[in-house]
Amino acid sequence: MLKSLFSRGPSIPASKLPNANAFVDVVVAGRASRSVSVDAVTAKGIVVRGVIGRPGESAILLYDSGHGRLRAATKITGASGERTTLAMPARVTPASVSPGGSGGGAQKRQTVRLDALVPGMWRFAPGGKGTGEFVKANIRDISRGGCSLILDRELKRGTSVEVQLRLREGGAPLVLLGEVMRQERIASSGRFSHGLRFHGIRPEEDHAIVEFINRKQAELRSRGLA
């Protein structure tokens, strides 16, 4: 379906492009990397939320997919309001593994997000330290890099929170630090969905998330739901 978008260059499979609402790391004109969410992939290019630069500036996108960590070079073609449009990249290549990093195991398995609703807990974490009691919440779109936190209230961008997930029956809950990168109102329920980016994930936590996603996806496939 997306093949027609790339008539001016090599055909890039849709599976190698970032998904709507997924997070991508963007480096524009040598500036520090920023994490933004994808609003849409259209014939005009990739639209992300937030103004990340000026039209004509070069940008590098880094993101996870079913093919692993990918890298794409592009240019900003437009910026309006709270959106930036990037030209469709001519090609997508595997991102380099950092020096000293492992090329196998969980590092290779850049697991796709789990598009399923799971119960969890949350609390504020000013300065990166959780405070107060955990409160019930719904969590979805879990990945190694973040998740969506669904609440009755709206949180501001940049807010630090802790989310608590029980990834295995009978196991200890996993507590992860996240930063609100975006938020939007869910029209059907009136609630608010907050895109979180995890910070300070330890290897054992990363492994637990990968195992949980793979197990849940296997369960969904066995029930014909994935």
TORSE-254520 format. One record per residue (C-alpha): residue number from 1; residue in one letter; y, x negated, z. Coordinates in nm, 3 decimals, decimal comma. Example, Ala and Ser with C-alpha at 12.3 -4.5 7.8 and 13.67 -1.06 7.14 Angstrom:
<rs>
  pos  code       c2       c1       c3
    1     A   -0,450   -1,230    0,780
    2     S   -0,106   -1,367    0,714
</rs>
This chain:
<rs>
  pos  code       c2       c1       c3
    1     M    0,000    0,000    0,000
    2     L    0,243   -0,281    0,090
    3     K    0,142   -0,483   -0,215
    4     S    0,420   -0,326   -0,419
    5     L    0,677   -0,474   -0,180
    6     F    0,601   -0,824   -0,299
    7     S    0,629   -0,792   -0,677
    8     R    0,877   -1,080   -0,690
    9     G    0,641   -1,328   -0,527
   10     P    0,284   -1,389   -0,410
   11     S    0,112   -1,087   -0,263
   12     I    0,100   -1,109    0,117
   13     P   -0,164   -0,890    0,286
   14     A   -0,012   -0,637    0,524
   15     S   -0,243   -0,772    0,797
   16     K   -0,052   -1,102    0,783
   17     L    0,285   -0,936    0,843
   18     P    0,417   -0,839    1,187
   19     N    0,357   -0,478    1,290
   20     A    0,634   -0,232    1,380
   21     N    0,719   -0,261    1,753
   22     A    0,546   -0,600    1,776
   23     F    0,738   -0,896    1,915
   24     V    0,826   -1,196    1,700
   25     D    0,989   -1,525    1,800
   26     V    1,285   -1,608    1,575
   27     V    1,470   -1,935    1,531
   28     V    1,794   -1,899    1,333
   29     A    1,988   -2,198    1,199
   30     G    1,852   -2,439    1,460
   31     R    1,942   -2,220    1,758
   32     A    1,713   -2,155    2,052
   33     S    1,418   -1,928    1,988
   34     R    1,464   -1,556    2,060
   35     S    1,203   -1,285    2,102
   36     V    1,286   -0,960    1,922
   37     S    1,087   -0,652    1,830
   38     V    1,017   -0,539    1,475
   39     D    1,174   -0,207    1,386
   40     A    1,017   -0,167    1,040
   41     V    0,868   -0,347    0,740
   42     T    1,023   -0,199    0,426
   43     A    1,083   -0,276    0,060
   44     K    1,409   -0,442    0,166
   45     G    1,236   -0,675    0,409
   46     I    1,159   -0,702    0,779
   47     V    1,399   -0,518    1,009
   48     V    1,426   -0,640    1,368
   49     R    1,620   -0,504    1,662
   50     G    1,930   -0,690    1,768
   51     V    2,182   -0,904    1,578
   52     I    2,026   -1,250    1,552
   53     G    2,259   -1,416    1,303
   54     R    2,474   -1,381    0,993
   55     P    2,368   -1,290    0,638
   56     G    2,265   -1,600    0,445
   57     E    2,139   -1,794    0,748
   58     S    1,783   -1,925    0,739
   59     A    1,529   -1,804    0,996
   60     I    1,176   -1,893    1,103
   61     L    0,947   -1,618    1,233
   62     L    0,653   -1,692    1,464
   63     Y    0,416   -1,412    1,560
   64     D    0,058   -1,323    1,645
   65     S   -0,173   -1,128    1,417
   66     G   -0,541   -1,071    1,355
   67     H   -0,526   -1,396    1,156
   68     G   -0,392   -1,596    1,450
   69     R   -0,047   -1,738    1,517
   70     L    0,154   -1,725    1,192
   71     R    0,479   -1,877    1,066
   72     A    0,711   -1,744    0,795
   73     A    1,037   -1,884    0,657
   74     T    1,297   -1,629    0,551
   75     K    1,672   -1,557    0,535
   76     I    1,895   -1,296    0,694
   77     T    2,006   -1,048    0,429
   78     G    2,197   -0,803    0,646
   79     A    2,312   -0,727    1,000
   80     S    2,444   -0,389    1,108
   81     G    2,479   -0,227    1,447
   82     E    2,173   -0,323    1,650
   83     R    1,954   -0,422    1,354
   84     T    1,904   -0,734    1,142
   85     T    1,726   -0,734    0,805
   86     L    1,529   -1,040    0,695
   87     A    1,412   -1,105    0,340
   88     M    1,041   -1,065    0,278
   89     P    0,895   -1,417    0,312
   90     A    0,749   -1,576    0,000
   91     R    0,448   -1,694    0,200
   92     V    0,298   -1,694    0,546
   93     T    0,121   -1,997    0,694
   94     P   -0,068   -2,071    1,018
   95     A    0,160   -2,198    1,294
   96     S    0,089   -2,550    1,416
   97     V   -0,098   -2,588    1,742
   98     S    0,115   -2,771    1,995
   99     P    0,011   -3,131    2,073
  100     G   -0,262   -3,147    2,335
  101     G   -0,344   -2,778    2,281
  102     S   -0,696   -2,659    2,224
  103     G   -0,788   -2,542    1,876
  104     G   -1,079   -2,331    1,990
  105     G   -1,173   -2,054    2,226
  106     A   -0,900   -1,820    2,343
  107     Q   -0,633   -2,034    2,175
  108     K   -0,781   -1,949    1,836
  109     R   -0,833   -1,584    1,918
  110     Q   -0,478   -1,454    1,891
  111     T   -0,594   -1,106    1,989
  112     V   -0,417   -0,805    1,842
  113     R   -0,258   -0,562    2,081
  114     L   -0,452   -0,284    2,248
  115     D   -0,302    0,042    2,127
  116     A   -0,430    0,250    2,418
  117     L   -0,273    0,400    2,730
  118     V   -0,391    0,254    3,062
  119     P   -0,276    0,322    3,421
  120     G   -0,083    0,050    3,600
  121     M    0,189   -0,023    3,855
  122     W    0,533   -0,182    3,841
  123     R    0,821   -0,302    4,059
  124     F    1,148   -0,490    4,015
  125     A    1,134   -0,871    4,018
  126     P    1,491   -1,005    4,041
  127     G    1,496   -1,380    3,988
  128     G    1,129   -1,367    3,892
  129     K    1,007   -1,261    4,236
  130     G    0,863   -0,914    4,294
  131     T    1,025   -0,701    4,561
  132     G    0,949   -0,360    4,711
  133     E    0,643   -0,144    4,669
  134     F    0,455   -0,106    4,341
  135     V    0,501    0,235    4,175
  136     K    0,260    0,406    3,934
  137     A    0,332    0,375    3,562
  138     N    0,164    0,404    3,224
  139     I    0,113    0,090    3,017
  140     R    0,017    0,055    2,651
  141     D    0,034   -0,190    2,359
  142     I   -0,107   -0,467    2,579
  143     S   -0,122   -0,811    2,419
  144     R   -0,127   -1,171    2,534
  145     G    0,249   -1,181    2,504
  146     G    0,359   -0,849    2,653
  147     C    0,312   -0,475    2,681
  148     S    0,498   -0,144    2,679
  149     L    0,592   -0,003    3,019
  150     I    0,642    0,375    3,017
  151     L    0,859    0,517    3,295
  152     D    1,058    0,828    3,384
  153     R    1,368    0,610    3,419
  154     E    1,541    0,370    3,182
  155     L    1,567   -0,001    3,259
  156     K    1,830   -0,229    3,108
  157     R    1,743   -0,510    2,869
  158     G    1,694   -0,837    3,054
  159     T    1,558   -0,667    3,367
  160     S    1,273   -0,863    3,526
  161     V    0,977   -0,665    3,654
  162     E    0,623   -0,722    3,772
  163     V    0,341   -0,512    3,629
  164     Q    0,006   -0,474    3,799
  165     L   -0,307   -0,411    3,594
  166     R   -0,667   -0,373    3,704
  167     L   -0,847   -0,523    3,407
  168     R   -1,200   -0,500    3,543
  169     E   -1,364   -0,234    3,761
  170     G   -1,392   -0,371    4,113
  171     G   -1,192   -0,681    4,026
  172     A   -0,866   -0,795    4,180
  173     P   -0,554   -0,657    4,005
  174     L   -0,360   -0,888    3,777
  175     V    0,013   -0,916    3,849
  176     L    0,228   -1,035    3,558
  177     L    0,599   -1,111    3,534
  178     G    0,775   -0,944    3,241
  179     E    1,125   -0,914    3,096
  180     V    1,256   -0,597    2,930
  181     M    1,331   -0,692    2,569
  182     R    1,391   -0,341    2,434
  183     Q    1,381    0,021    2,543
  184     E    1,371    0,359    2,374
  185     R    1,342    0,722    2,472
  186     I    1,020    0,901    2,382
  187     A    1,135    1,226    2,222
  188     S    0,813    1,418    2,294
  189     S    0,812    1,352    2,669
  190     G    1,167    1,247    2,757
  191     R    1,029    0,933    2,921
  192     F    1,130    0,575    2,836
  193     S    0,919    0,306    2,673
  194     H    1,015   -0,054    2,761
  195     G    0,890   -0,348    2,557
  196     L    0,809   -0,629    2,800
  197     R    0,760   -0,996    2,724
  198     F    0,537   -1,177    2,973
  199     H    0,656   -1,502    3,131
  200     G    0,460   -1,778    3,300
  201     I    0,112   -1,663    3,194
  202     R   -0,155   -1,896    3,338
  203     P   -0,467   -1,986    3,136
  204     E   -0,695   -1,776    3,358
  205     E   -0,459   -1,476    3,318
  206     D   -0,449   -1,524    2,942
  207     H   -0,830   -1,530    2,937
  208     A   -0,848   -1,214    3,149
  209     I   -0,612   -1,030    2,909
  210     V   -0,810   -1,140    2,601
  211     E   -1,138   -1,033    2,762
  212     F   -0,993   -0,696    2,863
  213     I   -0,855   -0,622    2,514
  214     N   -1,178   -0,723    2,342
  215     R   -1,385   -0,513    2,581
  216     K   -1,164   -0,205    2,541
  217     Q   -1,158   -0,238    2,162
  218     A   -1,539   -0,260    2,160
  219     E   -1,554    0,057    2,372
  220     L   -1,318    0,240    2,135
  221     R   -1,519    0,129    1,830
  222     S   -1,843    0,249    1,990
  223     R   -1,683    0,592    2,035
  224     G   -1,549    0,592    1,679
  225     L   -1,188    0,574    1,797
  226     A   -1,099    0,234    1,654
</rs>
